[in-house]
């Protein structure tokens, strides 16, 4: 799963619109759309705001899900 796919899935799973997420992370709706399209990649600090967890925990979860660790 790409970062773009993860952002979109997380947003939908939590019942957020793109506008809701934009407000939550202090970005524009256009920016959220670009994140979800994979056109731009959010910074680590923005990823932490989106997923509401420290980045290292996010990466660890992804590695576990992929069977790497």
N, C-alpha and C positions, 0 to 999 in steps of 0.2 A: 504494500500500500504506500502510495506517495504521501508527502506532507499535504499536498493539495487535497487528496482524497480523504485523509484523516481529518482535516479541518472541516470539510463539508459534512462528513459522517458525524463528527462530534457535535457540530451545530444542530443538525437535524435530530440527533439522538436526544439532545437537551431541549428540543422544541424552540430553538431560537431562529429568528429570521436573520437574513444578512444584516439588516438594519440593527437588530438587537445586538448582534455580535460586534458590529462596528462601534456602537456606543460603549459596549463593555470593554473594548480594547483601545478606545480613543482613536479610531481610524475612520476613514470614509467608507461608505458602502462600496464605492468603486474599488477601493483597496481590498476589501474583503472578497469581492468578485474576482479580482486578479489573483489573490491568494488561492482561491478555490479552483481557478482555471489553470493554476500552475505557471502563470505568466511571470509572477514575481514570488520570491520566497521571503516570508517574514523573518525578522530578526529573532534571535533566541529569546530576548525579553518579551517580544510579542507572542511567541509560541507559549511561553510560560503563562501569559495572561489568557490566551485562548483556552488552553487545556487546564488551567488552574492548578498546575503542578510544576515542580522544578524540572528544568530541561533534562537533567541527568536521569531523573525518574522516568520521564517520557522515553528517552533513548533506551534505558534498561528494559522497559516494558516492550518496546518494539523488537529488541534483540531476543527477548524471551519468546515472544510470539512467533518469531521467525526460526526459532530453534537454534540460534547461534550460541546462546548461553543457557 
